[in-house]
Amino acid sequence: MRKFWIDTDTASDDAVALIMAHRWPGIEVIGVSLVVGNVPIEQGSKNARYTIQQCGAHTPVYIGCANPLMRTMEYATWFHGPDGMGGMNYPDPQLPESAEHAIDALIAAVKAHPGEITLVTLGPLTNIATALIRAPEIVKLIPRCVIMGGAANTVGNVTPAAEYNIWVDPEAAYIVFHSGLPMEMVGWECSRFDAALTPQELENVRGFGTDLATFAVDVNGHALRASIEIQDAPGVLLADPTAMAVALDAEYVVTRRSNHFVEVETKSEFMRGATCVDEFDVLHRAPNMTVIWSLNAERFKEMLYKTLR
């Protein structure tokens, strides 16, 4: 069994990514940590616990950082709906929160399973940066970190330059990107174009007739409208599930990747949170990131459907 730790600001696409991890053969999700992002952290915890409950799992859920390191928080309810789950207003889950703080729990888990945990981040990197500041020795104990974040030399989704997760807490992203972790960056662009789920494809998913398929479609209703109306997409953009697909089976789904130095802009007003990929090595700096440039959209959807049927 491969061990995953998932750090998330759970809203609609995070929920689908959580389902994928919990339903994929050979994966043990040993912990889920909540970070502020799409929604207030208490709502994110409720969303994560409800999703895990829907999977029939009992993964421990830990509350982490409720604010960015230095910035004023701005939520993404404009994309995910007022509750982050498409306005479905699900009841409180029966799965309780764990009492331990997410940072302490993550550090303890990594030390208890050295070299075994794949860290998957689906939200701002505040929790991860804080853990690395507190316990820098864990860098050498984490063999792989898959980051849903950034825009690899392309348009952002919250500003012209930046993707939301990195923009929310660019200082945290800077710390993580310069930490020495073995990282793979799955930018939001991997969920665009052919990887988007069209309204017809979503109805096909609903037709699977399973509770998880219905849940996945329902929680992304608001995101579907936002994707089409605001981002001119052919369907709903599921950024977090694309990152989870890479974490689950990169060899199957990734079509282009390469290693580069990637910098995070923290000082500019207009470029805040931009991820600058030195694709042609003009800076002559050692690579710190494996950049995932593109996925096989058909294979990504096949992986997603497998977990919802």
N, C-alpha and C positions, 0 to 999 in steps of 0.2 A: 504494500500500500504506500503510495506517495502521500506525504503530509503537506497540506496547504494551510497557510494562515492568510485570512482575507481581511484587509483593512478597507472600510467602506463608509460612504455617507448615504446610506441606503435610500434610494428612490426607485423609480420605475425600471430603469435599465439595470441598476445594481441588483434588483430583485431577480431579474432573469439570470444574471451572472451567478448569483448565489444558487439558484436552482441547478444551473449547469454543473457547478462544482459538486454539489451534493448528490447529483444523479449520475455523475460520470464514473464508470467502472475503475476501480483501483485507486480512488482518491479518498483520503480521510481528511476532512476539514477539522482541524484540531482547535481552532479558535477563530472568532470573528470580532474585530475591534471596530468601534464606531468613531468616526471623526466628523467634525462639523463640515458642512458643505451644502449639498442640495437643499437640505431642510435643517431646522434646529436639531441638535444632537439627540434630544429626547424622542423626537418624532422619527429620526433615523433608526434609533434603537428599536422602537415599536415596529417599524417597517421590516427591519432585519429579522426580528424574532418571529413576526407573523409569517414571513416567507419561509424561514427555517422550519417552523411548525407545519406549514403546508407541505414541506418535503418529508414530513414524518421523522425529522431528525431532532437531536437534542444538543446541538453544538453550543458550547458556551459563548455568550455574547458579552463583551466588555465595553464600558463607556470610556472614551478617551477625551481628547482635547475639544473643548466647546467653543474655542475661538482660534483664529489664525495667530501666528507668532507676533505679528506687528500690525496687521491690517484690520480695518473695520469689515465685519462680515456682511456679505450680500448673498442671499440664498437664490436658488434656481427654481423657485416655484413657478416662475413664468413658463418653464419648460415642462416640469413634472406634475404640475397641479398643486393645490394648496396643501395637501398632505404628503406630497411627493409620490403618491400612488394613484395618480389620475383622478383624484377626488372621490375615490371609492369609499373612503372613511370606514375601513375595516375595524372590527372590534379589537379591544386590547388582547394581545396574545396571552396564552397561558404559560408559555416559556418565559421564565424570569430572567432578569439581568443578573450577571455575576457581580459579586460585591467588589472584587479586585479591580483596580484601575487598569485600563487597557495597556498603558505603557509598561507597568510592572508585569502584567500577564504575558505580554509579547516577549519581553526580555527573558523572563523565566522559561518560557516555552522554547525559545531559541537555544538557551543554555542546556535545557534538558534533552534537546534533540539536535546536537551539533551536526551541521552538514546535511540535515535531513529536510528542512522546511523550505518549501517554495513560498515566498512572500508575494502575494498578489494585492496590488493597491488599486482601488477603484474610485478614490476620492482625493481631496487635497492631501498633501504629504506631511501635515502637521504632526500626526502621531509618530510617523517614522522618523522624522527629523528629531523630535524630542527624545525618542528612544535611543537614537544614535548619539545624541549629546550626552545623555545620562550613562550610556553603556557602549562606548565606541568599540569595545572588544567584540561585540556581536557581529560586526561587519564580516569578520573572517569565518563566522559560523553559519552564515546564510549563503547557500550555494547559488541561489537564483532569485531575482526580484523582477517581477513583471509589472510594469507601471502603465495603467491607463491614464495617459496625460500627454499634453503637448500637441503641437502641430508642427510636423517636420518640414520646415521651410514652405509653409502653405498658409492659407487663410485660417484665422481662428474662429471659434464659435460663440465667444462672448465679447470679444473686441476684434477689430480687423487683424490683429497680430497674435492673439492668445487663445488657448483652450481653457475652459473654465477651471478645471482642477488645479492647474499650475497658476493661473491668474489669481485664484482665491488666496493662495499663500505662496508667493514666489520665493520668499526668503526660506521657507521650509524646503521647497523644491531645490533651491540652490545648495542647501546643506546636503540633501540626499544625493543630488547629481555629482557632488564633489566628495562623496564619502568613501568611494572605493568598492561599493557594493557591485556585484555582477548583475547589471541591469539591462532590461529590454524595454524600450519605450514604444508603446502602441498608441500612436496619436489618434485624435478623433477622426481624422480623414479616412482611417481604415474602415469606418462604419458608413462612409458615404457611397453614393452612386449605386452600383450593383449590389452592395452589401446591405442596403436599406431594405426593410421588409415593406412591400407595397400593401395597400389595403386588402387586395385580393389574397396575398400571401398570409396576411394576418387572419383572414376569414378561413383560409385553409387550415391554419394552426388551430383555430377554434373548432374546426371540424374533426380534430383528433379525438374530441370527446372526453378528454381527461380533465380533471380538476386543475392540474398545473398548467395545461394549455389555456384553459379559460382564464385563469388567474393572470398568466403572462400577457394575454391580449388585453384584458380589462385594465390592468395597471398602466398600460402604455397608450391608452386612448388619448389622453391630453398631450403626451409626447408626440403622437402621430400628427395631431393637428398642428402643433408647434413646428415640427420638422417640415411639414408641407408649406405652412403659411409664412413662417419666419425664415427658414433656411432653404426654401425652394427645393426640397428633397422629393424623390418619388415615393417615399414612404417613411416609416419611423427609423430614426438612426439609433442603433443600439451599441453605443461605444463600449460600455463595460462588457457586454457579452463577446465582443471581438477580442478584447484583451484576455478574457477568460479562455476563449478558444485557443489563443496562442499559448497560454499557460498549460492547458490540457494536452495539446498536441501540435506544437509548432511545426514539426516536420511535415505534418499533413496539410496544414492550412496556410502557412506563410509562403508567399511567392517571391518576395524580395526583402532582404535584410542585409545590413552592413554595419561595420563598427566605425564610430566617429566620436570626436569631441563635440559635446553638446553643452551650450551655456544657457543659463536662465537669466533673463533681463529683470533686474530688481530696481533699477534707478530711474528709468524713463517713465514719464507719465503716460505716453501713448503706446509704448511697447512693453509695458508691465506684463510679466508672465510669458513673454515670447520665448520659445525654445529655438535657439539658433544652432542649426546643425552644420558643422564644418565639413560638408560633403566632399570637398576637393582638397582638404588638408592645407588650406592656405595659412592657417595659424600655426601649423607644425606643433600641435599639442597632442599628447597621448590620448587615444580614444577612451572615453569613460562610459560609453553607451552602445548597446546594439540597437540600432534603429530599425523598427519594423515598418517598411515602406508600404507594403501592400499584402493583401490576403486573397486567397481564392474564395470569392463570394459564394459560389455554389457549395464548396466544402464547408465554409463557415455555417451556412444555413442547414446543411445536413447534420452537422454536429449539434446545433441548437435544437433541431427537430427531434433528434434522437433522445434528448433529455426531457422533452415535453410529451412524447407519445406515451 
